[in-house]
Amino acid sequence: MSEFRCNNPCPDKNSSGNPISALAWMQFVDNHNNRHHKCGENPCCDEPDGAIATIFNPADAAHYVTGQLIYYNNKIYVTNKNNPAGIPGSSPDYTEAGGATGATGATGPTGATGIAGAATLPTYDPTQTGAYVPGQLIIGLDGIIYIVQVTGPSGTPGSSSNYEPLRGITGATGGNGATGATGPTGPTGATGAAGNSGPTGATGASGSATVLIFNSTQAGSYLPGQLVIGPDGLVYVVLVANPTGVPGTSPDYSVLVGTTGATGPTGASGATEECIIQQQAGEKTGWPATVTGLISHIPACLDI
């Protein structure tokens, strides 16, 4: 990389008396001439006589010449041609400036050995049992640690005698603790569920029904369920409010059918007379000549 040289050397200290690292490459901008310098926190060179890197400005790139140093994105680039195109770092018209790579330093001494880590127990794997040896610790599928008893054990830890669960020494049984004090009485329990419904009560006596004689001028006030005596003497039930038509013919009325009463007693038998009419044409006035046969047991003889 091209170094920046100054006619005047950099001071060892700044105006506050603090040391300045003049050898460190640090970037800063001189607001008066917009140039980068090498020396410390503040410009120490009034007039540089060495190479000066220009801050990249695409508006000024048309005036750049071959070999000019350009500063962009914390790096120094060299222009490869007059009026370079593109952006430093991505355009072939700029090449990053850099010095030769130094030789590789000597290998440092080996560090001290670290502390050994804790042993990790393998989880039981049926495909690896052939490599198990007696005394090896295995974590079974149930999460318990087992000791391998034989080389190449068979079966599964927890069910095979080739594995023995790892157990610690059983401690002595502790003494019985003192009986605790009686606790306070608990709160009253919640109210139980409601009982089943009682049986249905007996049916009350029927009230008397008012039956109206049908009147077409009053039909507008009839209500459903009302009883009306129709023109035919039958009792009808009104089915709708303000029914139309006449009971017996209108669907707005339904005839009330009561329960059939018991059969009445048989009446007394009347007197019987026996009349025999001989088959004689014209024997009685009013009988046709075609009457044949015998008619008997006709009550009162039908006055013939």
C-alpha positions as CSV (number, residue, x, y, z in Angstrom):
1,M,0.0,0.0,0.0
2,S,1.3,3.5,-0.8
3,E,2.3,5.4,2.3
4,F,1.3,9.0,3.0
5,R,4.3,11.2,3.6
6,C,4.3,14.6,5.3
7,N,6.8,17.4,5.2
8,N,6.3,18.0,8.9
9,P,6.6,15.1,11.3
10,C,3.6,14.2,13.4
11,P,3.8,15.3,17.1
12,D,4.1,12.7,19.8
13,K,1.2,14.2,21.8
14,N,-1.9,16.1,20.9
15,S,-2.9,19.5,22.3
16,S,-4.3,17.9,25.4
17,G,-1.1,16.1,26.2
18,N,-2.4,12.6,25.3
19,P,-0.1,10.3,23.2
20,I,-0.7,10.0,19.5
21,S,-0.2,6.7,17.7
22,A,1.5,8.1,14.6
23,L,2.3,4.7,13.2
24,A,-1.3,3.4,13.3
25,W,-3.3,3.7,10.0
26,M,-6.4,5.7,11.0
27,Q,-8.9,7.3,8.7
28,F,-10.0,10.9,9.2
29,V,-11.1,13.6,6.9
30,D,-9.6,17.1,6.6
31,N,-12.7,19.2,6.2
32,H,-10.7,21.9,4.3
33,N,-9.2,19.7,1.5
34,N,-11.3,16.4,1.9
35,R,-8.2,14.3,2.1
36,H,-7.2,11.2,4.2
37,H,-4.0,11.4,6.3
38,K,-1.9,9.0,8.2
39,C,-1.1,10.8,11.4
40,G,-3.1,10.2,14.7
41,E,-6.5,11.8,15.6
42,N,-6.0,15.2,13.9
43,P,-4.1,16.3,10.7
44,C,-0.5,16.8,11.4
45,C,0.6,17.6,7.9
46,D,-0.2,20.9,6.3
47,E,1.1,20.0,2.9
48,P,1.7,16.4,2.0
49,D,4.4,15.5,-0.4
50,G,3.6,11.9,-0.8
51,A,0.6,9.9,-2.2
52,I,-2.9,11.1,-1.3
53,A,-6.0,8.9,-1.6
54,T,-9.1,10.7,-3.0
55,I,-12.5,9.8,-1.5
56,F,-14.5,8.0,-4.2
57,N,-17.2,10.2,-5.8
58,P,-19.0,8.8,-8.9
59,A,-19.7,12.3,-10.0
60,D,-15.9,12.9,-10.2
61,A,-14.9,9.6,-11.7
62,A,-14.7,11.0,-15.2
63,H,-11.6,13.0,-14.0
64,Y,-9.8,10.1,-12.4
65,V,-6.5,9.1,-14.2
66,T,-4.6,5.8,-14.4
67,G,-2.7,5.0,-11.2
68,Q,-4.8,7.4,-9.0
69,L,-5.5,6.3,-5.4
70,I,-9.2,6.1,-4.5
71,Y,-10.6,5.6,-1.0
72,Y,-13.9,3.7,-0.8
73,N,-15.6,1.5,1.9
74,N,-12.5,1.6,4.2
75,K,-10.2,0.4,1.4
76,I,-7.6,2.0,-1.0
77,Y,-8.0,1.2,-4.7
78,V,-5.8,2.1,-7.7
79,T,-7.5,3.2,-11.0
80,N,-6.5,1.0,-13.9
81,K,-7.6,3.5,-16.6
82,N,-8.6,7.1,-17.2
83,N,-12.3,7.8,-16.6
84,P,-12.9,4.5,-14.9
85,A,-16.5,3.1,-14.8
86,G,-18.4,1.3,-12.0
87,I,-17.7,1.1,-8.3
88,P,-14.4,0.2,-6.6
89,G,-14.6,-3.4,-5.4
90,S,-16.9,-4.6,-8.2
91,S,-15.5,-2.8,-11.3
92,P,-12.4,-4.1,-13.1
93,D,-11.4,-0.5,-13.6
94,Y,-10.2,-0.5,-10.0
95,T,-7.7,-2.7,-8.2
96,E,-7.4,-2.9,-4.4
97,A,-4.0,-1.7,-3.2
98,G,-2.2,-4.0,-0.8
99,G,1.3,-5.0,0.3
100,A,2.9,-8.4,0.0
101,T,1.7,-11.1,2.4
102,G,4.2,-11.7,5.3
103,A,5.6,-15.1,6.2
104,T,3.7,-17.4,8.5
105,G,4.6,-17.1,12.1
106,A,6.0,-19.9,14.2
107,T,3.6,-22.4,15.8
108,G,3.0,-21.5,19.5
109,P,3.6,-24.0,22.3
110,T,1.0,-26.7,23.1
111,G,-1.4,-25.7,25.9
112,A,-1.8,-27.7,29.1
113,T,-4.1,-30.7,29.1
114,G,-7.6,-29.8,30.2
115,I,-9.6,-31.4,33.0
116,A,-11.2,-34.7,32.0
117,G,-14.9,-34.5,31.4
118,A,-17.6,-36.6,33.0
119,A,-18.2,-40.0,31.5
120,T,-21.3,-40.3,29.3
121,L,-23.3,-43.5,29.6
122,P,-24.6,-45.0,26.4
123,T,-28.3,-45.7,25.9
124,Y,-29.2,-49.3,25.3
125,D,-29.0,-50.1,21.6
126,P,-29.9,-53.7,20.5
127,T,-27.6,-53.3,17.4
128,Q,-24.6,-52.6,19.6
129,T,-25.0,-55.4,22.3
130,G,-22.3,-57.5,20.7
131,A,-19.7,-55.0,21.9
132,Y,-21.0,-54.8,25.5
133,V,-18.6,-56.2,28.1
134,P,-19.1,-57.2,31.7
135,G,-19.2,-54.2,34.1
136,Q,-20.2,-51.7,31.5
137,L,-23.0,-49.3,32.5
138,I,-26.0,-49.0,30.1
139,I,-29.1,-46.8,30.4
140,G,-32.1,-49.0,29.8
141,L,-35.2,-48.0,27.8
142,D,-37.0,-47.5,31.2
143,G,-34.4,-44.8,32.2
144,I,-32.7,-47.1,34.8
145,I,-28.9,-47.7,34.7
146,Y,-27.9,-51.3,34.3
147,I,-24.6,-53.2,34.7
148,V,-23.8,-55.6,31.9
149,Q,-23.2,-59.1,33.4
150,V,-21.8,-61.0,30.4
151,T,-20.0,-60.3,27.1
152,G,-22.5,-59.7,24.2
153,P,-25.6,-59.8,26.4
154,S,-28.9,-60.9,25.1
155,G,-32.4,-59.6,25.8
156,T,-33.4,-56.2,27.1
157,P,-32.3,-54.4,30.3
158,G,-35.1,-54.8,32.8
159,S,-36.2,-58.2,31.6
160,S,-32.9,-60.1,30.9
161,S,-30.7,-61.6,33.5
162,N,-27.7,-60.4,31.5
163,Y,-28.3,-56.9,32.9
164,E,-28.4,-56.0,36.6
165,P,-29.9,-52.7,37.7
166,L,-27.5,-50.4,39.5
167,R,-28.6,-50.0,43.1
168,G,-27.2,-48.0,46.0
169,I,-26.9,-49.2,49.6
170,T,-30.3,-49.3,51.3
171,G,-30.4,-46.9,54.3
172,A,-31.8,-47.8,57.7
173,T,-35.5,-47.5,58.2
174,G,-36.5,-44.3,59.9
175,G,-38.6,-44.2,63.1
176,N,-42.3,-43.5,63.1
177,G,-43.2,-39.9,63.3
178,A,-45.5,-38.4,65.9
179,T,-49.2,-38.4,65.3
180,G,-50.4,-35.1,63.9
181,A,-53.1,-33.0,65.5
182,T,-56.7,-33.5,64.5
183,G,-57.7,-31.2,61.7
184,P,-60.6,-28.8,61.9
185,T,-64.1,-29.9,60.9
186,G,-64.6,-29.7,57.2
187,P,-67.3,-27.4,55.6
188,T,-70.9,-28.6,55.1
189,G,-71.3,-30.6,52.0
190,A,-73.2,-29.4,49.0
191,T,-77.0,-29.8,48.9
192,G,-78.1,-33.2,47.4
193,A,-79.8,-33.5,44.1
194,A,-83.6,-33.0,43.9
195,G,-85.7,-36.1,44.5
196,N,-88.0,-37.8,41.9
197,S,-91.4,-36.2,41.1
198,G,-94.3,-37.5,43.1
199,P,-97.2,-39.4,41.5
200,T,-99.8,-37.5,39.5
201,G,-102.8,-36.4,41.5
202,A,-106.4,-37.5,40.9
203,T,-108.3,-35.8,38.2
204,G,-110.6,-33.1,39.5
205,A,-114.3,-32.9,38.9
206,S,-115.4,-31.6,35.5
207,G,-116.9,-28.2,35.4
208,S,-120.2,-27.4,33.7
209,A,-120.0,-26.4,30.1
210,T,-122.1,-23.6,28.6
211,V,-123.7,-24.6,25.3
212,L,-125.0,-21.8,23.0
213,I,-127.6,-22.2,20.3
214,F,-125.9,-21.3,16.9
215,N,-126.6,-17.8,15.8
216,S,-124.9,-16.6,12.7
217,T,-124.9,-13.0,13.9
218,Q,-122.9,-14.0,17.0
219,A,-120.4,-16.3,15.3
220,G,-117.8,-13.5,15.2
221,S,-117.4,-13.8,19.0
222,Y,-117.1,-17.6,19.0
223,L,-113.8,-18.9,20.4
224,P,-112.0,-22.3,19.8
225,G,-113.4,-25.0,22.1
226,Q,-116.8,-23.3,22.6
227,L,-119.8,-25.6,22.3
228,V,-122.7,-24.7,19.9
229,I,-126.0,-26.4,19.2
230,G,-126.3,-26.5,15.4
231,P,-129.5,-26.2,13.4
232,D,-129.7,-30.0,13.2
233,G,-129.9,-30.2,17.0
234,L,-126.3,-31.7,17.3
235,V,-123.7,-30.2,19.6
236,Y,-120.6,-28.9,17.8
237,V,-117.1,-27.7,19.0
238,V,-115.8,-24.4,17.5
239,L,-112.4,-25.1,16.0
240,V,-111.2,-21.5,15.1
241,A,-111.9,-18.0,16.3
242,N,-114.6,-16.2,14.4
243,P,-115.8,-19.3,12.5
244,T,-117.5,-19.1,9.1
245,G,-120.3,-21.2,7.7
246,V,-122.9,-23.3,9.5
247,P,-122.3,-26.2,11.9
248,G,-122.7,-29.5,10.0
249,T,-121.4,-28.1,6.7
250,S,-118.4,-25.8,7.7
251,P,-115.0,-27.3,8.6
252,D,-114.8,-24.6,11.3
253,Y,-117.1,-26.8,13.5
254,S,-116.7,-30.4,14.6
255,V,-119.6,-32.5,15.9
256,L,-119.2,-33.5,19.5
257,V,-119.3,-37.2,19.8
258,G,-120.2,-38.4,23.4
259,T,-119.7,-41.8,24.9
260,T,-122.3,-44.5,23.8
261,G,-124.6,-45.2,26.7
262,A,-125.6,-48.6,28.0
263,T,-128.3,-50.6,26.1
264,G,-131.8,-50.1,27.5
265,P,-134.0,-52.9,28.7
266,T,-136.0,-54.9,26.1
267,G,-139.7,-53.8,25.9
268,A,-142.6,-56.1,26.6
269,S,-143.9,-58.3,23.8
270,G,-147.2,-57.3,22.1
271,A,-150.2,-59.5,21.4
272,T,-150.0,-61.9,18.5
273,E,-152.6,-63.0,16.0
274,E,-152.2,-65.5,13.3
275,C,-153.7,-64.8,9.9
276,I,-153.6,-67.3,7.1
277,I,-154.2,-66.0,3.7
278,Q,-155.0,-68.6,1.1
279,Q,-153.6,-68.2,-2.4
280,Q,-156.8,-67.0,-4.1
281,A,-156.6,-64.4,-6.7
282,G,-158.9,-61.4,-6.0
283,E,-160.1,-62.7,-2.6
284,K,-159.2,-59.5,-0.8
285,T,-159.6,-56.0,-2.2
286,G,-156.2,-54.4,-3.0
287,W,-154.1,-57.6,-3.2
288,P,-152.8,-58.3,-6.8
289,A,-153.6,-61.6,-8.5
290,T,-149.9,-62.4,-8.6
291,V,-149.6,-62.8,-4.8
292,T,-148.7,-66.4,-4.1
293,G,-147.5,-68.3,-1.0
294,L,-148.4,-68.2,2.6
295,I,-148.0,-65.2,5.0
296,S,-148.3,-66.1,8.6
297,H,-147.6,-64.5,12.0
298,I,-148.4,-60.9,10.9
299,P,-149.1,-58.7,14.0
300,A,-152.6,-57.3,14.0
301,C,-153.1,-59.0,10.6
302,L,-152.3,-55.7,9.0
303,D,-156.0,-55.1,8.8
304,I,-156.5,-57.3,5.8
